[in-house]
Amino acid sequence: MELRGTFRDFSLEAILGLIRNGYKTGTLHLAVTMPLGMTRRIDLSFVDGEIASVRCDRLHGLDALREAAICVEGSFEFGVDNELSPQDEAVPVAMEMALATIDEARNAMKSLSAALPAAGTAFSRSVPPDETVHLSVEEFHLLAVTHDGMTLNELVAANSASTVDSLRIVRQLMERGLVAGKTSEVAAGLPEAAG
């Protein structure tokens, strides 16, 4: 079974359902555009219709699946393989967990879209020099790559977390006053994820 199309033709859930119901072994290649306009390539490997692994650049498993869930447009192609290499089967994802993750990521993206400035807004650090600031590990990682003038797109691209997690961390840092956007535009640059 060869399958190809766009996310205008099929939802991610429908594609996963076709592969699962057909008990197919192979690889689903996604070429998607994210809410901030960034492009991603996401590969999902299947064994007998079940997800064997998901990879997107440096992300694996559920984090990589979150990237696929929030895409605003893209195309897909599924090719049947008789068998996958052992490394492709390293991070299995149960279909029920995959569907729940897709739903959770889309809901999080909707919430974040309403709370963040436009994608092109420039950010600056506003960490008080004379105060002790307690940071989570994920907040520290994002602040470590932040320099004045970075846009929301650049912050997300520089962070090692998924897009949804990176946006959530930016929002946390903004709420704590540790980063600030240089304009007061809200949500103009974050289109909603396809669903």
N, C-alpha and C positions, 0 to 999 in steps of 0.2 A: 504494500500500500504506500504509494507516494501521495503526499498531501502538501499543498502550498496555497498561499493566499495572503490576505491582509487582515488586520484586526477590524476593518470595516465589514468584512465578510463573516468572520467567526470571532467569538470571544475566546479568551484564553481558556476559560472553563470548558467551552465546547470542544476545543482542540484536545485538551487533556482527556475529556470524556471519550472522544473518538478513538484515541490511542489506547485508552484503558479498556474500552469495550471490545476492541479488536485484538486485545492481548498481544500487541505489537512490541517488537524489540527493535530499537533504532535510536536515532538522535533527532531531536526537534531543535532547529536553529531559528532563533528569533533575532531580527534586526529591528531595533525599536528606537523611538525618540522619547526621551523622558520629559517630565513637566518643565524642566528648566532649559529645554532645547538640546540637552546633551544626547548623543547617540550611544547606544550600547549594543553589544552582541551577547546574547544569552543562549547557552546550550543546555538542553535537558536530555539526559540519556534515559532510556526506558528498557526494562527487561520484562517481557510478558505483560506489558501494559502498565507496569508500576514504575514510578520514578526511581531510577537508580542513582542519579546525581544531577545537580544543577550548578552551573558555573557561569559567572559573569565577571570578567577581569579578575580582580583579587578576591571577589566574594564567592562563597560556596554555600550550598544547602539553602536553608530558608532565607538567608540574607540575599542571595542571588535571585530567589523566587520573588522576593519583594520588589526587586527592580522590574521584573517582567509584569508584575501586577499593576504597577502605577504608570506604565507606558501610555502615552497619549496617541500614538500611532505607530504602525510598524508592519512588518511582513514576517511570515513564517514559512518554513519548509521542513517537512519530516521525511527522512529517508530510512528505509528498513535496512538493518544490519542483522546478519545471522547471529553474531556474537559481538560483545563489546570487550574492550581490553580491561584487565583487572582494575586499573586505576579509575576507570569510568564508573565503577560500581562502589566507590569509596564512601559516598554520603547519601544513602537512601532516604527518601522522603515519602512517608505514607500519604496516599491521595487525600484522605480526610484532613490531614494536617496541612497539605498543600492548599486545599480549597479554603480552609480557615485562615491561612496566612495571606492568601490573595485578598480575601474580604477585609481582614484586619488592616492590611497595607493601604487599601483604597480608602477605608474610613479614616485612617490616620492622615492620609494625604489631604482629604477634604478639610479636616480640622486645621491642619498646618497651613493650608492655602489661605485661610481666612485670617491667620495670625501673623503672617510674615510680610515684610516689605517686598516690593517688586524685585524680580530676578536681577536686574541691573543695578540695584542700589549698592553703593560702596559702603563698606563697613570699616569701623576702626575699633581698636581695643580701647576699653575704658576701665582698665583694672586700676583701682586706687593704689598709688605707690607706697603709702604708709600703713596700709591695712593688711591684715592676714586674711586671705581668701581661701576658703575650703572648696576644692573642686573634686568632682567625680573623675574617674580615670578617663571617661569619654569626653568630658568637658576639657580636661587638660590636653588631650590629644588634639582637639579642634583648636583650642587657643594656641597650641604650640605651632600650628601651621598658618595661623592668622597673622596677616600684616595689614597695616592701614591701606585702604583703597581697594581691598579685595571685594569682588561682587559675591552675591549669594551663590552664583554658579561656580565661581572659583573656590569658595569655601567648601562646597559639596564635593567638587572634583578633587580637592587636595586632601580631604578627610578619608580615612580608611573604612569608614562605616558605610552602610547602604544610604541611598538618597533619603529615604524616610527618616532613618535614625539621625543622619546629619542635619536635616531640617529641624527635627525635634531638639537636638542639642543647641542649634543656633537660637531657637526660640527660648530655650532655658537660659542661655547666656544673655539674651536680650532682656528677659524678665528680671534677671539678677543685676542688670546694668553693667555687665562685663564686656559686652560688645554693643555698638550702636550703629544704626544705619544713618547715612547722611541726608536722607530725605524722609518725609513722613508718608510717602505713598504706601498704601497697603494692598497687598495681594494682586496688583495689576499684572505681574509677570508670571504667575503660577497657574497655568491651566489645569483643570481637573483631569485626573487619570481616566482612561477609557474604562468602561465597565459594561 
